[in-house]
Amino acid sequence: MRNQPRYKFFKNWGYAMAGFRDIFKNESSFRIELYTFLLGFCLLFVLNFGLLINLFLIFSMILVLVCECINSAIERVVDLASPDLHPLAGAVKDAASTGVMFCNILCATLWIYAILVKFGAL
């Protein structure tokens, strides 16, 4: 059995919110993606693509935010473990950024598809 304290929902929620505040404060790309998510979420009410497409769009936008959080965590761990410039440290950061890029491509592709279907181009 692992030696760890009992799970406390509100304490863990506090840790998550502290992480959110820190990433929001220090990561400009996260702020841009969060504002884009909020704009996209509001547009869903205006454009009304339908339930299934709306769910896919929301999921893809949240996936971008999740990947950006993971990317930020990886970058911070790499900076902590390897304060000096090292080719492997750069490769790890680049790989994590690639994951965010793929999520952004997925999200943009879904939005383009939804808009084209909505306005009869497909």
MIBA-634871 format. One record per residue: residue number from 0; residue in one letter; x, y, z of N, C-alpha, C, O, CB in turn. Coordinates in steps of 0.05 Angstrom, whole numbers. Glycine has a CB too. Layout:
+-----+---+--------+--------+--------+--------+--------+--------+--------+--------+--------+--------+--------+--------+--------+--------+--------+
|   k | r |   n_xx |   n_yy |   n_zz |  ca_xx |  ca_yy |  ca_zz |   c_xx |   c_yy |   c_zz |   o_xx |   o_yy |   o_zz |  cb_xx |  cb_yy |  cb_zz |
+-----+---+--------+--------+--------+--------+--------+--------+--------+--------+--------+--------+--------+--------+--------+--------+--------+
| NUM | a |      X |      Y |      Z |      X |      Y |      Z |      X |      Y |      Z |      X |      Y |      Z |      X |      Y |      Z |
...
+-----+---+--------+--------+--------+--------+--------+--------+--------+--------+--------+--------+--------+--------+--------+--------+--------+
END
This chain:
+-----+---+--------+--------+--------+--------+--------+--------+--------+--------+--------+--------+--------+--------+--------+--------+--------+
|   k | r |   n_xx |   n_yy |   n_zz |  ca_xx |  ca_yy |  ca_zz |   c_xx |   c_yy |   c_zz |   o_xx |   o_yy |   o_zz |  cb_xx |  cb_yy |  cb_zz |
+-----+---+--------+--------+--------+--------+--------+--------+--------+--------+--------+--------+--------+--------+--------+--------+--------+
|   0 | m |     17 |    -24 |      0 |      0 |      0 |      0 |     18 |     25 |      0 |     38 |     26 |     14 |    -19 |      0 |     24 |
|   1 | r |     10 |     44 |    -17 |     26 |     69 |    -18 |     20 |     86 |      6 |     -2 |     87 |     17 |     19 |     84 |    -44 |
|   2 | n |     41 |    100 |     14 |     39 |    118 |     37 |     31 |    146 |     27 |     48 |    162 |     21 |     65 |    119 |     53 |
|   3 | q |      5 |    151 |     25 |     -4 |    177 |     16 |    -29 |    184 |     32 |    -43 |    167 |     43 |    -11 |    176 |    -14 |
|   4 | p |    -34 |    210 |     34 |    -57 |    219 |     50 |    -83 |    212 |     36 |    -84 |    205 |     12 |    -56 |    250 |     54 |
|   5 | r |   -105 |    212 |     52 |   -131 |    206 |     41 |   -139 |    226 |     20 |   -131 |    250 |     22 |   -152 |    204 |     63 |
|   6 | y |   -155 |    218 |      2 |   -165 |    235 |    -19 |   -185 |    255 |     -7 |   -203 |    248 |      7 |   -179 |    219 |    -42 |
|   7 | k |   -181 |    281 |    -13 |   -198 |    302 |     -4 |   -205 |    319 |    -28 |   -188 |    333 |    -40 |   -185 |    320 |     18 |
|   8 | f |   -231 |    318 |    -36 |   -240 |    330 |    -61 |   -233 |    360 |    -62 |   -221 |    369 |    -81 |   -270 |    327 |    -64 |
|   9 | f |   -240 |    375 |    -41 |   -237 |    404 |    -42 |   -207 |    412 |    -41 |   -199 |    432 |    -53 |   -251 |    417 |    -19 |
|  10 | k |   -191 |    397 |    -27 |   -162 |    402 |    -27 |   -150 |    397 |    -54 |   -134 |    413 |    -64 |   -148 |    384 |     -5 |
|  11 | n |   -158 |    375 |    -67 |   -148 |    370 |    -94 |   -158 |    390 |   -114 |   -144 |    398 |   -133 |   -156 |    341 |   -102 |
|  12 | w |   -183 |    399 |   -111 |   -194 |    419 |   -128 |   -177 |    445 |   -125 |   -172 |    459 |   -145 |   -224 |    425 |   -121 |
|  13 | g |   -169 |    451 |   -101 |   -152 |    475 |    -97 |   -126 |    472 |   -111 |   -116 |    492 |   -122 |   -147 |    478 |    -67 |
|  14 | y |   -114 |    448 |   -111 |    -89 |    444 |   -126 |    -93 |    449 |   -156 |    -77 |    461 |   -169 |    -78 |    416 |   -121 |
|  15 | a |   -116 |    438 |   -166 |   -122 |    442 |   -195 |   -125 |    471 |   -202 |   -116 |    481 |   -222 |   -147 |    425 |   -202 |
|  16 | m |   -139 |    486 |   -184 |   -144 |    514 |   -190 |   -118 |    530 |   -188 |   -114 |    549 |   -203 |   -165 |    525 |   -170 |
|  17 | a |   -100 |    522 |   -169 |    -74 |    536 |   -167 |    -58 |    531 |   -193 |    -45 |    549 |   -203 |    -58 |    525 |   -143 |
|  18 | g |    -60 |    507 |   -204 |    -46 |    501 |   -229 |    -58 |    517 |   -252 |    -43 |    527 |   -269 |    -48 |    471 |   -235 |
|  19 | f |    -85 |    519 |   -252 |    -98 |    534 |   -273 |    -90 |    564 |   -272 |    -83 |    576 |   -293 |   -129 |    532 |   -270 |
|  20 | r |    -90 |    575 |   -248 |    -82 |    603 |   -245 |    -53 |    607 |   -254 |    -47 |    627 |   -268 |    -85 |    612 |   -216 |
|  21 | d |    -35 |    589 |   -247 |     -7 |    591 |   -255 |     -3 |    590 |   -285 |     11 |    606 |   -297 |      9 |    569 |   -241 |
|  22 | i |    -16 |    570 |   -297 |    -14 |    568 |   -327 |    -26 |    592 |   -340 |    -15 |    602 |   -360 |    -27 |    541 |   -337 |
|  23 | f |    -49 |    601 |   -331 |    -62 |    624 |   -342 |    -44 |    649 |   -340 |    -42 |    665 |   -359 |    -89 |    630 |   -329 |
|  24 | k |    -31 |    652 |   -317 |    -14 |    675 |   -312 |     12 |    674 |   -329 |     21 |    695 |   -338 |     -7 |    677 |   -283 |
|  25 | n |     23 |    651 |   -333 |     50 |    649 |   -344 |     51 |    639 |   -373 |     72 |    641 |   -385 |     66 |    631 |   -328 |
|  26 | e |     30 |    628 |   -384 |     31 |    617 |   -411 |     12 |    632 |   -429 |    -12 |    630 |   -428 |     22 |    587 |   -410 |
|  27 | s |     24 |    649 |   -447 |      7 |    665 |   -465 |     -7 |    647 |   -485 |    -30 |    654 |   -493 |     25 |    685 |   -480 |
|  28 | s |      5 |    625 |   -494 |    -10 |    608 |   -513 |    -34 |    595 |   -500 |    -55 |    591 |   -513 |      9 |    585 |   -523 |
|  29 | f |    -33 |    589 |   -474 |    -57 |    578 |   -460 |    -79 |    599 |   -459 |   -102 |    593 |   -463 |    -49 |    569 |   -432 |
|  30 | r |    -71 |    624 |   -453 |    -91 |    646 |   -452 |   -105 |    649 |   -480 |   -129 |    652 |   -481 |    -78 |    672 |   -444 |
|  31 | i |    -89 |    649 |   -501 |   -100 |    652 |   -528 |   -119 |    629 |   -534 |   -141 |    633 |   -544 |    -77 |    653 |   -549 |
|  32 | e |   -111 |    604 |   -527 |   -128 |    581 |   -532 |   -153 |    581 |   -515 |   -174 |    573 |   -524 |   -113 |    556 |   -528 |
|  33 | l |   -151 |    591 |   -490 |   -174 |    593 |   -473 |   -194 |    614 |   -484 |   -218 |    609 |   -484 |   -166 |    600 |   -444 |
|  34 | y |   -184 |    637 |   -492 |   -202 |    657 |   -503 |   -215 |    647 |   -529 |   -238 |    653 |   -535 |   -187 |    683 |   -508 |
|  35 | t |   -199 |    632 |   -545 |   -210 |    621 |   -570 |   -232 |    600 |   -563 |   -253 |    599 |   -577 |   -188 |    607 |   -586 |
|  36 | f |   -228 |    585 |   -542 |   -248 |    566 |   -533 |   -273 |    580 |   -525 |   -295 |    572 |   -533 |   -238 |    549 |   -509 |
|  37 | l |   -271 |    602 |   -510 |   -295 |    616 |   -501 |   -310 |    628 |   -524 |   -334 |    628 |   -525 |   -287 |    639 |   -481 |
|  38 | l |   -295 |    639 |   -544 |   -307 |    650 |   -568 |   -321 |    628 |   -583 |   -344 |    631 |   -592 |   -287 |    665 |   -585 |
|  39 | g |   -307 |    606 |   -587 |   -319 |    583 |   -602 |   -344 |    572 |   -588 |   -364 |    565 |   -601 |   -299 |    561 |   -605 |
|  40 | f |   -343 |    570 |   -561 |   -366 |    560 |   -546 |   -390 |    579 |   -550 |   -412 |    569 |   -553 |   -359 |    558 |   -516 |
|  41 | c |   -385 |    605 |   -549 |   -407 |    624 |   -554 |   -418 |    622 |   -582 |   -442 |    624 |   -587 |   -398 |    653 |   -548 |
|  42 | l |   -400 |    617 |   -602 |   -409 |    614 |   -629 |   -427 |    590 |   -633 |   -444 |    589 |   -651 |   -385 |    613 |   -648 |
|  43 | l |   -423 |    570 |   -617 |   -439 |    546 |   -620 |   -469 |    552 |   -615 |   -486 |    540 |   -628 |   -430 |    524 |   -600 |
|  44 | f |   -475 |    571 |   -598 |   -503 |    578 |   -593 |   -514 |    594 |   -616 |   -538 |    593 |   -622 |   -504 |    595 |   -567 |
|  45 | v |   -497 |    609 |   -629 |   -506 |    626 |   -652 |   -510 |    609 |   -677 |   -530 |    611 |   -690 |   -486 |    649 |   -657 |
|  46 | l |   -490 |    592 |   -683 |   -490 |    577 |   -708 |   -507 |    551 |   -706 |   -517 |    542 |   -726 |   -462 |    570 |   -716 |
|  47 | n |   -509 |    539 |   -682 |   -526 |    516 |   -678 |   -521 |    494 |   -699 |   -538 |    490 |   -717 |   -555 |    523 |   -677 |
|  48 | f |   -499 |    481 |   -697 |   -491 |    460 |   -717 |   -507 |    434 |   -713 |   -508 |    417 |   -731 |   -462 |    455 |   -715 |
|  49 | g |   -519 |    431 |   -690 |   -532 |    405 |   -683 |   -516 |    392 |   -660 |   -493 |    398 |   -656 |   -533 |    386 |   -708 |
|  50 | l |   -530 |    375 |   -646 |   -519 |    364 |   -621 |   -492 |    350 |   -626 |   -473 |    355 |   -611 |   -539 |    345 |   -609 |
|  51 | l |   -491 |    332 |   -645 |   -468 |    315 |   -648 |   -443 |    332 |   -657 |   -422 |    328 |   -646 |   -473 |    294 |   -669 |
|  52 | i |   -447 |    349 |   -676 |   -424 |    366 |   -685 |   -416 |    385 |   -662 |   -392 |    389 |   -658 |   -432 |    382 |   -710 |
|  53 | n |   -435 |    396 |   -648 |   -429 |    413 |   -625 |   -412 |    398 |   -604 |   -392 |    409 |   -594 |   -454 |    424 |   -611 |
|  54 | l |   -419 |    373 |   -599 |   -404 |    357 |   -579 |   -375 |    353 |   -589 |   -356 |    354 |   -574 |   -417 |    331 |   -574 |
|  55 | f |   -372 |    346 |   -615 |   -346 |    342 |   -626 |   -329 |    368 |   -625 |   -305 |    367 |   -618 |   -348 |    333 |   -655 |
|  56 | l |   -341 |    391 |   -630 |   -327 |    416 |   -629 |   -319 |    423 |   -601 |   -296 |    431 |   -596 |   -344 |    439 |   -641 |
|  57 | i |   -337 |    419 |   -582 |   -330 |    424 |   -554 |   -307 |    406 |   -545 |   -288 |    414 |   -532 |   -355 |    421 |   -535 |
|  58 | f |   -310 |    380 |   -551 |   -289 |    361 |   -544 |   -262 |    369 |   -556 |   -242 |    368 |   -542 |   -297 |    332 |   -553 |
|  59 | s |   -262 |    376 |   -581 |   -236 |    383 |   -594 |   -224 |    409 |   -581 |   -200 |    411 |   -578 |   -240 |    387 |   -624 |
|  60 | m |   -241 |    428 |   -574 |   -231 |    452 |   -562 |   -220 |    447 |   -533 |   -200 |    458 |   -526 |   -253 |    474 |   -560 |
|  61 | i |   -234 |    430 |   -518 |   -224 |    422 |   -492 |   -198 |    406 |   -494 |   -180 |    409 |   -478 |   -245 |    406 |   -476 |
|  62 | l |   -197 |    389 |   -515 |   -172 |    373 |   -519 |   -148 |    391 |   -524 |   -126 |    385 |   -514 |   -176 |    354 |   -543 |
|  63 | v |   -152 |    413 |   -538 |   -130 |    433 |   -542 |   -121 |    444 |   -515 |    -97 |    445 |   -510 |   -139 |    456 |   -560 |
|  64 | l |   -139 |    451 |   -498 |   -132 |    462 |   -471 |   -118 |    441 |   -454 |    -98 |    448 |   -441 |   -157 |    472 |   -457 |
|  65 | v |   -127 |    417 |   -455 |   -115 |    395 |   -439 |    -86 |    390 |   -449 |    -68 |    388 |   -433 |   -131 |    369 |   -441 |
|  66 | c |    -83 |    389 |   -476 |    -56 |    384 |   -487 |    -37 |    407 |   -480 |    -14 |    403 |   -475 |    -58 |    380 |   -517 |
|  67 | e |    -48 |    432 |   -480 |    -31 |    455 |   -473 |    -23 |    453 |   -443 |      0 |    460 |   -437 |    -46 |    481 |   -478 |
|  68 | c |    -40 |    444 |   -426 |    -33 |    441 |   -398 |    -11 |    420 |   -395 |      8 |    423 |   -380 |    -58 |    433 |   -381 |
|  69 | i |    -14 |    397 |   -409 |      6 |    376 |   -408 |     32 |    386 |   -420 |     54 |    380 |   -409 |     -4 |    351 |   -423 |
|  70 | n |     31 |    401 |   -441 |     55 |    412 |   -454 |     69 |    431 |   -434 |     94 |    430 |   -431 |     48 |    427 |   -479 |
|  71 | s |     54 |    447 |   -420 |     66 |    466 |   -401 |     79 |    450 |   -378 |    101 |    457 |   -369 |     45 |    485 |   -389 |
|  72 | a |     66 |    429 |   -369 |     78 |    413 |   -347 |    103 |    400 |   -356 |    123 |    399 |   -342 |     57 |    392 |   -338 |
|  73 | i |    103 |    389 |   -381 |    127 |    376 |   -391 |    150 |    396 |   -393 |    173 |    390 |   -386 |    122 |    363 |   -418 |
|  74 | e |    144 |    419 |   -404 |    165 |    440 |   -407 |    177 |    448 |   -380 |    201 |    452 |   -377 |    154 |    465 |   -420 |
|  75 | r |    160 |    450 |   -359 |    170 |    457 |   -333 |    187 |    435 |   -320 |    208 |    441 |   -308 |    147 |    464 |   -314 |
|  76 | v |    179 |    410 |   -324 |    195 |    388 |   -314 |    222 |    387 |   -328 |    242 |    382 |   -315 |    179 |    361 |   -317 |
|  77 | v |    222 |    391 |   -354 |    247 |    390 |   -369 |    265 |    413 |   -360 |    289 |    409 |   -356 |    242 |    392 |   -399 |
|  78 | d |    254 |    437 |   -356 |    270 |    459 |   -346 |    281 |    454 |   -318 |    304 |    462 |   -312 |    253 |    485 |   -346 |
|  79 | l |    266 |    440 |   -302 |    275 |    434 |   -275 |    297 |    413 |   -276 |    317 |    415 |   -262 |    252 |    424 |   -258 |
|  80 | a |    293 |    393 |   -292 |    313 |    370 |   -293 |    338 |    378 |   -309 |    359 |    367 |   -303 |    300 |    346 |   -306 |
|  81 | s |    335 |    395 |   -328 |    358 |    402 |   -345 |    359 |    432 |   -350 |    350 |    442 |   -371 |    356 |    387 |   -372 |
|  82 | p |    369 |    447 |   -330 |    370 |    476 |   -333 |    388 |    485 |   -356 |    384 |    507 |   -368 |    379 |    489 |   -307 |
|  83 | d |    409 |    469 |   -363 |    426 |    476 |   -385 |    414 |    466 |   -411 |    397 |    449 |   -411 |    454 |    463 |   -381 |
|  84 | l |    422 |    479 |   -433 |    412 |    470 |   -459 |    422 |    442 |   -465 |    446 |    437 |   -463 |    421 |    490 |   -481 |
|  85 | h |    404 |    425 |   -473 |    411 |    397 |   -480 |    394 |    389 |   -504 |    370 |    395 |   -504 |    408 |    378 |   -456 |
|  86 | p |    405 |    375 |   -524 |    389 |    367 |   -547 |    365 |    350 |   -540 |    344 |    354 |   -552 |    407 |    352 |   -566 |
|  87 | l |    367 |    332 |   -521 |    344 |    316 |   -513 |    323 |    332 |   -499 |    299 |    327 |   -503 |    353 |    293 |   -495 |
|  88 | a |    331 |    352 |   -484 |    311 |    370 |   -471 |    295 |    385 |   -492 |    271 |    387 |   -490 |    325 |    389 |   -451 |
|  89 | g |    309 |    395 |   -512 |    295 |    408 |   -534 |    277 |    390 |   -549 |    255 |    398 |   -558 |    316 |    421 |   -553 |
|  90 | a |    286 |    365 |   -553 |    269 |    346 |   -568 |    244 |    339 |   -553 |    223 |    336 |   -565 |    286 |    320 |   -574 |
|  91 | v |    246 |    337 |   -526 |    222 |    331 |   -510 |    202 |    354 |   -512 |    178 |    350 |   -516 |    230 |    326 |   -481 |
|  92 | k |    212 |    378 |   -510 |    195 |    402 |   -511 |    182 |    404 |   -539 |    158 |    410 |   -541 |    210 |    428 |   -505 |
|  93 | d |    197 |    398 |   -560 |    187 |    399 |   -587 |    165 |    378 |   -591 |    145 |    383 |   -604 |    209 |    395 |   -607 |
|  94 | a |    169 |    354 |   -580 |    150 |    333 |   -583 |    123 |    340 |   -569 |    102 |    335 |   -580 |    161 |    306 |   -571 |
|  95 | a |    125 |    352 |   -545 |    101 |    361 |   -531 |     87 |    383 |   -547 |     62 |    383 |   -548 |    108 |    370 |   -503 |
|  96 | s |    102 |    401 |   -559 |     90 |    422 |   -575 |     76 |    411 |   -600 |     56 |    421 |   -609 |    111 |    443 |   -583 |
|  97 | t |     88 |    389 |   -610 |     75 |    376 |   -634 |     48 |    365 |   -627 |     29 |    367 |   -643 |     94 |    354 |   -644 |
|  98 | g |     45 |    354 |   -603 |     19 |    345 |   -594 |     -2 |    367 |   -593 |    -24 |    363 |   -601 |     21 |    332 |   -566 |
|  99 | v |      6 |    390 |   -583 |    -12 |    413 |   -583 |    -19 |    421 |   -611 |    -42 |    428 |   -617 |      0 |    437 |   -567 |
| 100 | m |      1 |    421 |   -629 |     -4 |    429 |   -657 |    -24 |    410 |   -670 |    -42 |    419 |   -684 |     22 |    429 |   -672 |
| 101 | f |    -21 |    384 |   -665 |    -40 |    365 |   -677 |    -69 |    369 |   -666 |    -88 |    367 |   -681 |    -31 |    336 |   -671 |
| 102 | c |    -71 |    376 |   -641 |    -97 |    382 |   -629 |   -109 |    406 |   -642 |   -133 |    407 |   -648 |    -96 |    385 |   -599 |
| 103 | n |    -93 |    427 |   -646 |   -103 |    451 |   -660 |   -111 |    445 |   -688 |   -131 |    456 |   -697 |    -81 |    473 |   -659 |
| 104 | i |    -96 |    429 |   -702 |   -104 |    421 |   -730 |   -130 |    406 |   -730 |   -148 |    411 |   -747 |    -82 |    404 |   -743 |
| 105 | l |   -133 |    388 |   -711 |   -158 |    373 |   -709 |   -182 |    392 |   -704 |   -203 |    390 |   -717 |   -156 |    352 |   -686 |
| 106 | c |   -178 |    410 |   -685 |   -200 |    428 |   -678 |   -207 |    446 |   -702 |   -230 |    450 |   -708 |   -191 |    446 |   -654 |
| 107 | a |   -187 |    457 |   -715 |   -192 |    474 |   -738 |   -206 |    459 |   -761 |   -224 |    470 |   -774 |   -165 |    486 |   -749 |
| 108 | t |   -197 |    434 |   -765 |   -210 |    418 |   -786 |   -239 |    413 |   -780 |   -256 |    414 |   -798 |   -195 |    391 |   -789 |
| 109 | l |   -245 |    407 |   -755 |   -273 |    402 |   -747 |   -290 |    428 |   -750 |   -313 |    426 |   -759 |   -275 |    392 |   -718 |
| 110 | w |   -279 |    451 |   -743 |   -293 |    476 |   -747 |   -298 |    482 |   -776 |   -320 |    490 |   -784 |   -278 |    499 |   -734 |
| 111 | i |   -278 |    477 |   -793 |   -281 |    482 |   -822 |   -303 |    463 |   -833 |   -320 |    472 |   -848 |   -254 |    477 |   -837 |
| 112 | y |   -302 |    438 |   -825 |   -322 |    419 |   -834 |   -350 |    428 |   -825 |   -369 |    429 |   -842 |   -316 |    391 |   -823 |
| 113 | a |   -353 |    436 |   -800 |   -379 |    444 |   -790 |   -390 |    468 |   -804 |   -414 |    470 |   -810 |   -377 |    449 |   -760 |
| 114 | i |   -372 |    487 |   -809 |   -381 |    512 |   -823 |   -389 |    506 |   -852 |   -409 |    516 |   -862 |   -358 |    534 |   -822 |
| 115 | l |   -373 |    489 |   -865 |   -379 |    482 |   -893 |   -406 |    467 |   -895 |   -421 |    472 |   -913 |   -357 |    465 |   -905 |
| 116 | v |   -410 |    449 |   -876 |   -436 |    434 |   -876 |   -459 |    453 |   -870 |   -480 |    451 |   -882 |   -435 |    411 |   -855 |
| 117 | k |   -455 |    470 |   -851 |   -477 |    489 |   -843 |   -486 |    507 |   -866 |   -510 |    512 |   -869 |   -467 |    506 |   -819 |
| 118 | f |   -466 |    516 |   -881 |   -473 |    535 |   -902 |   -475 |    522 |   -930 |   -475 |    536 |   -950 |   -452 |    557 |   -903 |
| 119 | g |   -477 |    495 |   -930 |   -484 |    481 |   -955 |   -462 |    477 |   -975 |   -467 |    470 |   -997 |   -506 |    494 |   -968 |
| 120 | a |   -437 |    482 |   -967 |   -414 |    478 |   -985 |   -407 |    449 |   -988 |   -392 |    441 |  -1006 |   -390 |    495 |   -976 |
| 121 | l |   -416 |    432 |   -969 |   -410 |    403 |   -971 |   -436 |    388 |   -973 |   -436 |    363 |   -974 |   -394 |    393 |   -947 |
+-----+---+--------+--------+--------+--------+--------+--------+--------+--------+--------+--------+--------+--------+--------+--------+--------+
END
